[in-house]
Every structure is written in structure tokens, then in C-alpha cells.
Amino acid sequence: MIDDDTEIIEEIINGDIDKYEYIIKKYQLRIINLCYKYTKNHSDAEDVAQESFLKAYNSLSKFRFESKFYSWLHRIAINCSLNYINSKEKLREKETISENSGLINNEGEVMDIMARSDQAGTDTPYNSYNLEDMAKTIDFVYNNLPDDLKLVLKLRDIDDMTYDSIALETNLPIGTVRSKLHRARELLSKTIKKDIEDE
């Protein structure tokens, strides 16, 4: 699957912002499906996808045309999805602390601010993450996956092939394809989430 968005992206950067609607329509379903794999909720996936397109638009001047635009957008969508997961985990931790202790202290107030900021989608030191660093982390983790896991991940999440097509392409049963894909996503997600937490 070969897509060349260079010309239209250059037009958008040069001021023809209405052309970005074409980009949204072209990739909307693929990005929502990608976000859904992380959020496990269609409504949340749509919200995260919308945030992904907004962040991509605001960062468009930083796109260096060294890769396909969709690959760059794909990384941003994963970043937004992981931030969503991270914010949900923070909120659950806050609720657990409140239920178990009932104490309101400085730490609790900070956690409450963090949770509210995350829910509002505000860029703060608590939930912002450098997109360039994220892209490097994703590339590193992806490139160090076992070859069989890397292949199914590429075919499904980047090339957007169906499970049937991947099974034919790799000569594997569909069940094995699903298993390998699940394992690849799990490794990718765990490693990147750990990297975010270490920040």
C-alpha cells in the first residue's frame, strides 16, 4: 500500500488549511480503529483520534517528509492512545487512594489536578510527552521485536491488511496471526508506557 501525501501536506503547510479535511477523511477510519485497539471503547477511540489529528495538524511544520505521512500520524495516534491509558490509570489510582484513606493532603491535591488536567486534555508537565522522543522509542521497540511479530504488526497496524489477507501473506492460520499480533502490541505498549513513566 503506497500513499504519497507529500504534495497535499506541502499545500497545507503553505496555508491551504482546508486541504487538511481531505487528510482527515482519508485516514479517519484507520486512526479510529488504531485508537480502539488501545482504548477498547469506540467513543473514546473517536475522541483520541480527533486529538491525534489535532496534534498532527499543530505539529505539521515539524514533519520532515523522511517517512510517509501516515506513518508519522500513526505514531502520534499511538502516543495519544497511550496518554489516554496513562490518564485513566492515574484517575483509578486517585480514586483508590480516596476510597481507602479518605485523606486530603498535598499529594492528593496534586493527583486531583493531574487527573482533571488529563481529562480536560490540557498539555501540562504531567501528561505532555515529546513526540520526537516518542517516535524514536516506537521505532526502537518496533525494530527490536522478533521478525515474526514485527511483520504481523506492520501488515495489520501500518498496512491495514485484514486478518485473512495477513494469513495468506504469511502462510499462517488466522488464530496464530491474532496471537502474534496481540503479543506484538502487548510488548510495544508495555515498553512505551514504561518509557513514559520513567520520564
Order of alpha helices (4+ residues) and beta strands (2+ residues): alpha-alpha-alpha-alpha-alpha-alpha-alpha-alpha-alpha
